[in-house]
Amino acid sequence: MDRKEFLKTCGLACVGGLGISALLQSCATSQYFAGNELTGSHLKVLQTEFTLNKKGQPVNRSYVLVKSEKLNFPIYLYKLSETEYSALWMECTHQGAELSAHGDYLTCPSHGSEFDRLGNVTQGPAQNNLRKFKTSIENQFILIHLS
């Protein structure tokens, strides 16, 4: 193999390695977006979104991220109990960046603010808690009241 061929092969291997690395990293940080329906002033989310089937076994999720084309940011829906949920607007109160979910807390990738599952600031620079939405249960749906 000549030098030109060697450099070309190594370059392709490096680019391929970076691509695979990015793909694997994105799989590790996958977020769940619930199937939802925007009806009037509320979003409907099936309660079954909190149960995932892995290899024939049910696995419970503590949260789902709810997205709608009509909303600028997703909503973090956290299951507190069988009948109680926390619904939070995923916009940082510091400078408006979209938050990232990490189990039972949210972080701002811009400046490091952190919020708990109830939307309370746990680390600044944000000083205000997150916007919260009232939730209720109707049949098999969790309703997130937007107004």
N, C-alpha and C positions, 0 to 999 in steps of 0.2 A: 504494500500500500504506500503510495507517495504522500508527501506532506499535505498537499491540498486535499486529498481524499480523507486523510486522517482528521484534519481540522473540521471538515464538513461533517464527518461522522460524529465527532465529539460535540460539535455545536448542536446537532440535531438531538443527541442524547441529553444534553443539558436542558434544551427547550422542552423536550418530552418529560424529563424529570420534574421540571417546574410545573408543567401542566398537570401531571398526575398528583403532585404534592398539593396544588391548589384544589383539585377535585376532592381529594381525601379530606382536606381541612374543611371544605364546605360541607361535606357529609357529616363530619363530627359536630358541626355547629348548626345542624339543621333546625329550623324553627317550624312549628306546626301552625298552619293557617286553617282554621276551621271553615268548613262549608257553612255559609251563612246566607241569610235572606234579609234584605233591608225592607221593612214594611212600615210605612208611615214614619213614626218617630222612634222606632226601635229596631234593633237587629235581633234576629232569631238564630240561635245556635243549638243544634241538637246536643242533648246531654251525653249521647254516646260518643261525642268527640273526645271525651276524657278517658275513653277506654280504647286502647290500641291492641290489635291482635298480633302477637309475635310468636311464630312457630306454634300456632294453635293454642297459645296461652294468653289470657287477657292480662294486659299491663295497664295500670292506671297512670294517667298523666296528671300532674298537679296544675298545669296551665295549658291554654291554647292561645294563639294569636289570631285575632279576628280581623280580616281585611275586607274592605268594600271599595269598589271603584269610586264611590261617591264621598269617601272620607279621605282626608289628606294623610292621616296616620293610622296605623293599626291600633286595635284595642287589646290590651293584655287582660285575659279573663282567667283568674286564679280560683281554683276550687278550695274554699275554706272548710266546707262540710258538704254533706249530701244535699242540703237545702240553701246553702249560703255561698255566694260568689263575690269576688272583688273584680270590678271592671275599671281599668285605668287607661287614660289617653296616653299613648306612648310618645309624647312630645315633651322634651326636657323644658322645665320652667326657667332654666338659666338663659339659654339663647336659642331654643326652638329646634334642636337637633332631634332626629328620631332615636329613641332608646333601643337598647338591645336587652333581650330577656335572658336571664341565667337562673332558671329554676324559680326560687322564691324572692328574687330581687332583680331590679332593672338597673342598667348602667348607661351613662351617656358617653359615647365614643369620642366626643369632641373635647370635653374638659374633665371627665372623670366623676361627675356627680353620680350618686347612687340613691336608689329609692327601694323601700321594702314592698312586700306584696300588697300592702294597703295604700301605697302611694306616698308614704311619708319619706321626707328627705332623711337619709342616714349619713350622707357625706356630701359636702359642697363641691363646687361653689354655688350650686342651686340653693335658694333659700325658701322657695315655696313648694308645697306638696303638689303632687300631680292632680290633674282633673279626674274626678271620680264620677262614675255613672251608677245609677240605681239599677239593680237587677231584680228579676222575679222569675218564677217558674210557672209555665203554662203547658200542661200535658207533658210531652217529652222534650220541650224546648226551654232554654234559658233565654229570657228576654233582657236585652240591654237597652235601657231607656235613654235615648240620646238627648232628650229635652228635659 
